Amino acid sequence: MSLKDAAHAVRENAHAPYSNFKVGAALRTPSGNVYVGCNVENVAYPEGTCAEAGAIAAMVAAGETELAEVYVVADSPDPVPPCGGCRQKLKEFGTGEVKVTMGTVEGLERETTIGDLLPGAFDADHMVRS
Ligand code: THU
């Protein structure tokens, strides 16, 4: 199954009764495995989690820690970019060159990269004094 199809399919399972905004995410690792996630909202609103976070958690739980490609889809007029927190989460596991495709349910797509989504990212080097 393509990343696009996987993201569209998992989006249907999103638990989004508060925003009514379902999001699906699918990612591929260098091994070729695909992991998916959807947003899971909570009546205590800050406890909700994003689709990207779910897909990353599934990848890590399966023993993988490297992103090769990411696809995110939502039912929006324009492709929805990952939130700030998810950009940092993506950066944790992917290089700046990793492609992120943002799609709409209707089929509009926009491509970007983790590096373009999070320029000047905080990383472990920032904690080291030379
Ligand atoms: N959401 C995601 O799952 N991923 C994004 O990239 C943007 C926002 C979710 C969080 C919340 O459940 C809903 O969309 C509305 O913000």
Backbone and ligand atoms as CSV (ligand in chain L), in Angstrom:
chain,resi,resn,atom,element,x,y,z
A,1,MET,N,N,0.847,-1.199,0.000
A,1,MET,CA,C,0.000,0.000,0.000
A,1,MET,C,C,0.888,1.256,0.000
A,2,SER,N,N,0.484,2.261,-0.778
A,2,SER,CA,C,1.281,3.492,-0.817
A,2,SER,C,C,1.127,4.260,0.499
A,3,LEU,N,N,2.087,5.164,0.745
A,3,LEU,CA,C,1.990,5.995,1.952
A,3,LEU,C,C,0.705,6.798,1.929
A,4,LYS,N,N,0.365,7.286,0.731
A,4,LYS,CA,C,-0.862,8.084,0.582
A,4,LYS,C,C,-2.094,7.260,0.981
A,5,ASP,N,N,-2.200,6.062,0.442
A,5,ASP,CA,C,-3.353,5.205,0.756
A,5,ASP,C,C,-3.385,4.857,2.239
A,6,ALA,N,N,-2.215,4.595,2.805
A,6,ALA,CA,C,-2.150,4.237,4.227
A,6,ALA,C,C,-2.596,5.411,5.088
A,7,ALA,N,N,-2.183,6.623,4.719
A,7,ALA,CA,C,-2.560,7.813,5.503
A,7,ALA,C,C,-4.064,8.077,5.385
A,8,HIS,N,N,-4.598,7.925,4.162
A,8,HIS,CA,C,-6.044,8.136,3.974
A,8,HIS,C,C,-6.836,7.104,4.783
A,9,ALA,N,N,-6.366,5.853,4.775
A,9,ALA,CA,C,-7.105,4.787,5.459
A,9,ALA,C,C,-7.102,4.983,6.974
A,10,VAL,N,N,-5.952,5.307,7.542
A,10,VAL,CA,C,-5.884,5.431,9.004
A,10,VAL,C,C,-6.621,6.685,9.471
A,11,ARG,N,N,-6.697,7.682,8.614
A,11,ARG,CA,C,-7.427,8.909,8.971
A,11,ARG,C,C,-8.873,8.609,9.364
A,12,GLU,N,N,-9.445,7.597,8.719
A,12,GLU,CA,C,-10.836,7.232,9.032
A,12,GLU,C,C,-10.996,6.817,10.495
A,13,ASN,N,N,-9.914,6.327,11.100
A,13,ASN,CA,C,-9.989,5.843,12.490
A,13,ASN,C,C,-9.737,6.937,13.522
A,14,ALA,N,N,-9.457,8.142,13.069
A,14,ALA,CA,C,-9.145,9.223,14.023
A,14,ALA,C,C,-10.286,9.392,15.026
A,15,HIS,N,N,-9.890,9.710,16.244
A,15,HIS,CA,C,-10.880,10.012,17.295
A,15,HIS,C,C,-10.845,11.522,17.486
A,16,ALA,N,N,-11.756,12.210,16.804
A,16,ALA,CA,C,-11.720,13.678,16.803
A,16,ALA,C,C,-13.114,14.266,17.032
A,17,PRO,N,N,-13.765,13.864,18.156
A,17,PRO,CA,C,-15.130,14.351,18.399
A,17,PRO,C,C,-15.187,15.816,18.807
A,18,TYR,N,N,-14.070,16.404,19.172
A,18,TYR,CA,C,-14.071,17.799,19.664
A,18,TYR,C,C,-13.753,18.776,18.550
A,19,SER,N,N,-12.780,18.460,17.727
A,19,SER,CA,C,-12.456,19.351,16.602
A,19,SER,C,C,-13.197,18.939,15.329
A,20,ASN,N,N,-13.658,17.683,15.290
A,20,ASN,CA,C,-14.209,17.136,14.030
A,20,ASN,C,C,-13.229,17.276,12.878
A,21,PHE,N,N,-11.953,17.237,13.197
A,21,PHE,CA,C,-10.914,17.387,12.182
A,21,PHE,C,C,-10.023,16.155,12.245
A,22,LYS,N,N,-10.329,15.192,11.379
A,22,LYS,CA,C,-9.572,13.933,11.381
A,22,LYS,C,C,-8.295,14.085,10.568
A,23,VAL,N,N,-7.196,13.568,11.116
A,23,VAL,CA,C,-5.897,13.634,10.444
A,23,VAL,C,C,-5.303,12.224,10.409
A,24,GLY,N,N,-4.679,11.884,9.289
A,24,GLY,CA,C,-3.984,10.604,9.162
A,24,GLY,C,C,-2.531,10.845,8.793
A,25,ALA,N,N,-1.650,10.023,9.323
A,25,ALA,CA,C,-0.225,10.134,8.985
A,25,ALA,C,C,0.320,8.745,8.706
A,26,ALA,N,N,1.189,8.664,7.704
A,26,ALA,CA,C,1.869,7.406,7.408
A,26,ALA,C,C,3.334,7.722,7.151
A,27,LEU,N,N,4.191,6.876,7.623
A,27,LEU,CA,C,5.623,7.085,7.395
A,27,LEU,C,C,6.277,5.782,6.995
A,28,ARG,N,N,7.319,5.951,6.197
A,28,ARG,CA,C,8.112,4.798,5.767
A,28,ARG,C,C,9.500,4.926,6.369
A,29,THR,N,N,10.066,3.792,6.764
A,29,THR,CA,C,11.437,3.768,7.265
A,29,THR,C,C,12.337,3.220,6.155
A,30,PRO,N,N,13.657,3.330,6.311
A,30,PRO,CA,C,14.553,2.805,5.269
A,30,PRO,C,C,14.356,1.313,5.023
A,31,SER,N,N,13.846,0.585,5.985
A,31,SER,CA,C,13.606,-0.858,5.796
A,31,SER,C,C,12.435,-1.113,4.845
A,32,GLY,N,N,11.634,-0.070,4.594
A,32,GLY,CA,C,10.467,-0.234,3.739
A,32,GLY,C,C,9.176,-0.412,4.522
A,33,ASN,N,N,9.304,-0.596,5.830
A,33,ASN,CA,C,8.097,-0.747,6.651
A,33,ASN,C,C,7.325,0.561,6.728
A,34,VAL,N,N,6.008,0.436,6.829
A,34,VAL,CA,C,5.131,1.603,6.926
A,34,VAL,C,C,4.417,1.583,8.283
A,35,TYR,N,N,4.388,2.745,8.931
A,35,TYR,CA,C,3.693,2.893,10.216
A,35,TYR,C,C,2.682,4.019,10.083
A,36,VAL,N,N,1.536,3.841,10.745
A,36,VAL,CA,C,0.470,4.828,10.593
A,36,VAL,C,C,0.001,5.342,11.948
A,37,GLY,N,N,-0.605,6.509,11.921
A,37,GLY,CA,C,-1.171,7.085,13.140
A,37,GLY,C,C,-2.282,8.052,12.782
A,38,CYS,N,N,-3.175,8.272,13.738
A,38,CYS,CA,C,-4.257,9.246,13.547
A,38,CYS,C,C,-4.342,10.088,14.816
A,39,ASN,N,N,-5.014,11.231,14.717
A,39,ASN,CA,C,-5.145,12.034,15.931
A,39,ASN,C,C,-6.144,11.383,16.884
A,40,VAL,N,N,-5.817,11.457,18.159
A,40,VAL,CA,C,-6.637,10.849,19.215
A,40,VAL,C,C,-6.919,11.940,20.237
A,41,GLU,N,N,-8.104,12.537,20.153
A,41,GLU,CA,C,-8.436,13.649,21.051
A,41,GLU,C,C,-8.966,13.128,22.374
A,42,ASN,N,N,-9.021,14.046,23.343
A,42,ASN,CA,C,-9.472,13.684,24.686
A,42,ASN,C,C,-10.351,14.806,25.215
A,43,VAL,N,N,-11.305,14.449,26.048
A,43,VAL,CA,C,-12.193,15.462,26.627
A,43,VAL,C,C,-11.389,16.481,27.441
A,44,ALA,N,N,-10.264,16.055,27.998
A,44,ALA,CA,C,-9.305,17.008,28.580
A,44,ALA,C,C,-8.406,17.418,27.419
A,45,TYR,N,N,-8.766,18.469,26.750
A,45,TYR,CA,C,-8.212,18.789,25.429
A,45,TYR,C,C,-6.693,18.669,25.278
A,46,PRO,N,N,-5.888,19.162,26.248
A,46,PRO,CA,C,-4.427,19.082,26.025
A,46,PRO,C,C,-3.892,17.655,25.970
A,47,GLU,N,N,-4.700,16.689,26.389
A,47,GLU,CA,C,-4.235,15.295,26.366
A,47,GLU,C,C,-4.336,14.665,24.979
A,48,GLY,N,N,-4.921,15.365,24.039
A,48,GLY,CA,C,-5.033,14.829,22.686
A,48,GLY,C,C,-3.671,14.701,22.027
A,49,THR,N,N,-3.581,13.779,21.082
A,49,THR,CA,C,-2.307,13.588,20.371
A,49,THR,C,C,-2.526,13.685,18.866
A,50,CYS,N,N,-1.506,14.121,18.171
A,50,CYS,CA,C,-1.578,14.321,16.721
A,50,CYS,C,C,-1.325,13.007,15.964
A,51,ALA,N,N,-1.739,13.001,14.723
A,51,ALA,CA,C,-1.554,11.835,13.867
A,51,ALA,C,C,-0.068,11.486,13.705
A,52,GLU,N,N,0.746,12.508,13.510
A,52,GLU,CA,C,2.180,12.273,13.309
A,52,GLU,C,C,2.793,11.618,14.549
A,53,ALA,N,N,2.365,12.080,15.723
A,53,ALA,CA,C,2.902,11.522,16.970
A,53,ALA,C,C,2.535,10.044,17.078
A,54,GLY,N,N,1.322,9.699,16.657
A,54,GLY,CA,C,0.890,8.305,16.706
A,54,GLY,C,C,1.709,7.420,15.788
A,55,ALA,N,N,1.975,7.914,14.583
A,55,ALA,CA,C,2.760,7.125,13.627
A,55,ALA,C,C,4.192,6.947,14.125
A,56,ILE,N,N,4.747,8.012,14.697
A,56,ILE,CA,C,6.118,7.925,15.231
A,56,ILE,C,C,6.158,6.944,16.397
A,57,ALA,N,N,5.161,6.999,17.252
A,57,ALA,CA,C,5.130,6.071,18.395
A,57,ALA,C,C,5.048,4.620,17.912
A,58,ALA,N,N,4.261,4.379,16.865
A,58,ALA,CA,C,4.144,3.007,16.324
A,58,ALA,C,C,5.487,2.536,15.772
A,59,MET,N,N,6.188,3.451,15.086
A,59,MET,CA,C,7.505,3.111,14.522
A,59,MET,C,C,8.484,2.742,15.642
A,60,VAL,N,N,8.540,3.576,16.656
A,60,VAL,CA,C,9.498,3.338,17.743
A,60,VAL,C,C,9.135,2.069,18.504
A,61,ALA,N,N,7.844,1.852,18.713
A,61,ALA,CA,C,7.413,0.641,19.426
A,61,ALA,C,C,7.795,-0.614,18.651
A,62,ALA,N,N,7.880,-0.487,17.323
A,62,ALA,CA,C,8.251,-1.636,16.492
A,62,ALA,C,C,9.769,-1.799,16.396
A,63,GLY,N,N,10.503,-0.892,17.023
A,63,GLY,CA,C,11.958,-1.038,17.051
A,63,GLY,C,C,12.698,-0.266,15.990
A,64,GLU,N,N,12.021,0.684,15.329
A,64,GLU,CA,C,12.687,1.467,14.281
A,64,GLU,C,C,12.739,2.938,14.703
A,65,THR,N,N,13.761,3.627,14.242
A,65,THR,CA,C,13.961,5.012,14.704
A,65,THR,C,C,14.397,5.959,13.590
A,66,GLU,N,N,14.181,5.556,12.334
A,66,GLU,CA,C,14.649,6.410,11.241
A,66,GLU,C,C,13.550,6.623,10.206
A,67,LEU,N,N,13.286,7.877,9.894
A,67,LEU,CA,C,12.270,8.200,8.887
A,67,LEU,C,C,12.896,8.273,7.503
A,68,ALA,N,N,12.177,7.755,6.503
A,68,ALA,CA,C,12.601,7.921,5.112
A,68,ALA,C,C,11.644,8.845,4.374
A,69,GLU,N,N,10.358,8.801,4.725
A,69,GLU,CA,C,9.351,9.610,4.035
A,69,GLU,C,C,8.093,9.669,4.895
A,70,VAL,N,N,7.388,10.796,4.778
A,70,VAL,CA,C,6.192,11.009,5.618
A,70,VAL,C,C,5.052,11.538,4.755
A,71,TYR,N,N,3.819,11.124,5.075
A,71,TYR,CA,C,2.626,11.639,4.379
A,71,TYR,C,C,1.572,11.962,5.441
A,72,VAL,N,N,0.997,13.154,5.349
A,72,VAL,CA,C,-0.040,13.592,6.302
A,72,VAL,C,C,-1.258,14.046,5.505
A,73,VAL,N,N,-2.444,13.611,5.917
A,73,VAL,CA,C,-3.649,14.006,5.177
A,73,VAL,C,C,-4.746,14.458,6.137
A,74,ALA,N,N,-5.469,15.491,5.699
A,74,ALA,CA,C,-6.608,15.989,6.477
A,74,ALA,C,C,-7.683,16.455,5.505
A,75,ASP,N,N,-8.887,16.619,6.042
A,75,ASP,CA,C,-10.008,17.079,5.216
A,75,ASP,C,C,-10.066,18.602,5.278
A,76,SER,N,N,-9.116,19.215,4.603
A,76,SER,CA,C,-8.979,20.672,4.642
A,76,SER,C,C,-8.947,21.187,3.202
A,77,PRO,N,N,-9.290,22.457,3.002
A,77,PRO,CA,C,-9.245,23.002,1.648
A,77,PRO,C,C,-7.822,23.038,1.099
A,78,ASP,N,N,-6.881,23.288,1.988
A,78,ASP,CA,C,-5.459,23.356,1.636
A,78,ASP,C,C,-4.704,22.316,2.446
A,79,PRO,N,N,-3.637,21.737,1.896
A,79,PRO,CA,C,-2.854,20.760,2.672
A,79,PRO,C,C,-2.408,21.347,4.015
A,80,VAL,N,N,-2.615,20.572,5.081
A,80,VAL,CA,C,-2.329,21.056,6.441
A,80,VAL,C,C,-0.905,20.716,6.850
A,81,PRO,N,N,-0.137,21.714,7.254
A,81,PRO,CA,C,1.234,21.434,7.705
A,81,PRO,C,C,1.250,20.903,9.139
A,82,PRO,N,N,2.211,20.057,9.476
A,82,PRO,CA,C,2.338,19.557,10.846
A,82,PRO,C,C,2.489,20.701,11.844
A,83,CYS,N,N,1.928,20.525,13.039
A,83,CYS,CA,C,2.035,21.551,14.086
A,83,CYS,C,C,3.491,21.657,14.548
A,84,GLY,N,N,3.767,22.680,15.329
A,84,GLY,CA,C,5.139,22.913,15.795
A,84,GLY,C,C,5.714,21.731,16.548
A,85,GLY,N,N,4.908,21.168,17.458
A,85,GLY,CA,C,5.393,20.035,18.244
A,85,GLY,C,C,5.730,18.842,17.362
A,86,CYS,N,N,4.903,18.604,16.361
A,86,CYS,CA,C,5.159,17.466,15.470
A,86,CYS,C,C,6.377,17.702,14.589
A,87,ARG,N,N,6.640,18.955,14.259
A,87,ARG,CA,C,7.861,19.237,13.486
A,87,ARG,C,C,9.090,18.812,14.293
A,88,GLN,N,N,9.089,19.132,15.577
A,88,GLN,CA,C,10.214,18.727,16.422
A,88,GLN,C,C,10.269,17.205,16.550
A,89,LYS,N,N,9.117,16.567,16.638
A,89,LYS,CA,C,9.091,15.099,16.745
A,89,LYS,C,C,9.618,14.460,15.463
A,90,LEU,N,N,9.250,15.011,14.319
A,90,LEU,CA,C,9.756,14.485,13.047
A,90,LEU,C,C,11.266,14.659,12.969
A,91,LYS,N,N,11.736,15.826,13.410
A,91,LYS,CA,C,13.173,16.133,13.360
A,91,LYS,C,C,13.986,15.157,14.204
A,92,GLU,N,N,13.388,14.665,15.266
A,92,GLU,CA,C,14.087,13.721,16.153
A,92,GLU,C,C,14.509,12.458,15.398
A,93,PHE,N,N,13.719,12.081,14.378
A,93,PHE,CA,C,13.944,10.797,13.702
A,93,PHE,C,C,14.260,10.923,12.214
A,94,GLY,N,N,14.283,12.137,11.698
A,94,GLY,CA,C,14.527,12.290,10.267
A,94,GLY,C,C,15.527,13.392,9.975
A,95,THR,N,N,16.309,13.212,8.920
A,95,THR,CA,C,17.221,14.276,8.498
A,95,THR,C,C,16.407,15.386,7.837
A,96,GLY,N,N,17.076,16.509,7.612
A,96,GLY,CA,C,16.415,17.642,6.976
A,96,GLY,C,C,15.905,17.350,5.583
A,97,GLU,N,N,16.487,16.332,4.922
A,97,GLU,CA,C,16.129,16.022,3.524
A,97,GLU,C,C,14.879,15.143,3.410
A,98,VAL,N,N,14.417,14.610,4.515
A,98,VAL,CA,C,13.277,13.687,4.440
A,98,VAL,C,C,12.033,14.399,3.898
A,99,LYS,N,N,11.425,13.780,2.885
A,99,LYS,CA,C,10.254,14.386,2.227
A,99,LYS,C,C,8.996,14.221,3.081
A,100,VAL,N,N,8.264,15.314,3.212
A,100,VAL,CA,C,6.971,15.293,3.909
A,100,VAL,C,C,5.916,15.769,2.913
A,101,THR,N,N,4.976,14.908,2.603
A,101,THR,CA,C,3.885,15.301,1.699
A,101,THR,C,C,2.643,15.571,2.528
A,102,MET,N,N,2.061,16.742,2.293
A,102,MET,CA,C,0.828,17.113,2.976
A,102,MET,C,C,-0.285,17.012,1.951
A,103,GLY,N,N,-1.344,16.286,2.284
A,103,GLY,CA,C,-2.409,16.070,1.323
A,103,GLY,C,C,-3.777,16.435,1.875
A,104,THR,N,N,-4.712,16.625,0.962
A,104,THR,CA,C,-6.101,16.812,1.360
A,104,THR,C,C,-6.896,15.590,0.921
A,105,VAL,N,N,-8.061,15.424,1.529
A,105,VAL,CA,C,-8.920,14.300,1.175
A,105,VAL,C,C,-9.268,14.335,-0.312
A,106,GLU,N,N,-9.416,15.543,-0.851
A,106,GLU,CA,C,-9.758,15.678,-2.276
A,106,GLU,C,C,-8.606,15.313,-3.203
A,107,GLY,N,N,-7.374,15.280,-2.672
A,107,GLY,CA,C,-6.254,14.873,-3.508
A,107,GLY,C,C,-5.231,15.950,-3.804
A,108,LEU,N,N,-5.459,17.165,-3.252
A,108,LEU,CA,C,-4.416,18.195,-3.389
A,108,LEU,C,C,-3.190,17.743,-2.609
A,109,GLU,N,N,-1.991,18.030,-3.118
A,109,GLU,CA,C,-0.773,17.652,-2.403
A,109,GLU,C,C,0.241,18.781,-2.449
A,110,ARG,N,N,0.990,18.923,-1.359
A,110,ARG,CA,C,2.118,19.848,-1.333
A,110,ARG,C,C,3.283,19.120,-0.684
A,111,GLU,N,N,4.449,19.239,-1.304
A,111,GLU,CA,C,5.639,18.550,-0.776
A,111,GLU,C,C,6.561,19.530,-0.079
A,112,THR,N,N,7.126,19.079,1.033
A,112,THR,CA,C,8.144,19.861,1.717
A,112,THR,C,C,9.143,18.876,2.338
A,113,THR,N,N,10.026,19.372,3.182
A,113,THR,CA,C,10.984,18.502,3.867
A,113,THR,C,C,10.985,18.844,5.352
A,114,ILE,N,N,11.532,17.934,6.142
A,114,ILE,CA,C,11.634,18.212,7.573
A,114,ILE,C,C,12.484,19.469,7.798
A,115,GLY,N,N,13.533,19.626,6.996
A,115,GLY,CA,C,14.404,20.796,7.151
A,115,GLY,C,C,13.672,22.105,6.879
A,116,ASP,N,N,12.809,22.092,5.864
A,116,ASP,CA,C,12.061,23.316,5.560
A,116,ASP,C,C,10.970,23.577,6.589
A,117,LEU,N,N,10.462,22.502,7.189
A,117,LEU,CA,C,9.417,22.682,8.208
A,117,LEU,C,C,9.987,23.221,9.516
A,118,LEU,N,N,11.267,22.917,9.779
A,118,LEU,CA,C,11.841,23.323,11.067
A,118,LEU,C,C,13.263,23.859,10.905
A,119,PRO,N,N,13.386,25.019,10.255
A,119,PRO,CA,C,14.733,25.601,10.098
A,119,PRO,C,C,15.287,26.015,11.464
A,120,GLY,N,N,16.589,25.866,11.612
A,120,GLY,CA,C,17.228,26.268,12.872
A,120,GLY,C,C,16.855,25.378,14.039
A,121,ALA,N,N,16.542,24.116,13.736
A,121,ALA,CA,C,16.047,23.212,14.779
A,121,ALA,C,C,17.014,23.039,15.939
A,122,PHE,N,N,16.447,22.928,17.123
A,122,PHE,CA,C,17.210,22.579,18.321
A,122,PHE,C,C,17.619,21.109,18.219
A,123,ASP,N,N,18.892,20.829,18.417
A,123,ASP,CA,C,19.314,19.423,18.460
A,123,ASP,C,C,20.371,19.230,19.543
A,124,ALA,N,N,20.874,18.006,19.654
A,124,ALA,CA,C,21.756,17.653,20.776
A,124,ALA,C,C,23.031,18.490,20.797
A,125,ASP,N,N,23.507,18.938,19.622
A,125,ASP,CA,C,24.732,19.747,19.567
A,125,ASP,C,C,24.598,21.044,20.363
A,126,HIS,N,N,23.385,21.531,20.468
A,126,HIS,CA,C,23.175,22.787,21.206
A,126,HIS,C,C,23.425,22.650,22.700
A,127,MET,N,N,23.558,21.428,23.167
A,127,MET,CA,C,23.773,21.222,24.604
A,127,MET,C,C,25.246,20.980,24.922
A,128,VAL,N,N,26.097,21.014,23.877
A,128,VAL,CA,C,27.517,20.692,24.069
A,128,VAL,C,C,28.356,21.971,24.043
A,129,ARG,N,N,29.156,22.193,25.074
A,129,ARG,CA,C,30.116,23.306,25.082
A,129,ARG,C,C,31.438,22.819,24.529
A,130,SER,N,N,31.987,23.566,23.568
A,130,SER,CA,C,33.254,23.096,23.006
A,130,SER,C,C,34.428,23.692,23.776
L,1,THU,N1,N,-3.652,17.623,14.112
L,1,THU,C1,C,-2.877,16.561,13.745
L,1,THU,O1,O,-3.169,15.418,14.117
L,1,THU,N2,N,-1.796,16.788,12.978
L,1,THU,C2,C,-1.480,17.995,12.440
L,1,THU,O2,O,-0.485,18.091,11.734
L,1,THU,C3,C,-2.318,19.169,12.704
L,1,THU,C4,C,-3.359,18.989,13.750
L,1,THU,C5,C,-4.858,17.355,14.917
L,1,THU,C6,C,-4.780,17.756,16.364
L,1,THU,C7,C,-6.240,17.923,16.705
L,1,THU,O3,O,-6.772,16.651,17.070
L,1,THU,C8,C,-6.886,18.364,15.410
L,1,THU,O4,O,-5.959,18.067,14.385
L,1,THU,C9,C,-7.219,19.846,15.369
L,1,THU,O5,O,-6.120,20.618,15.718
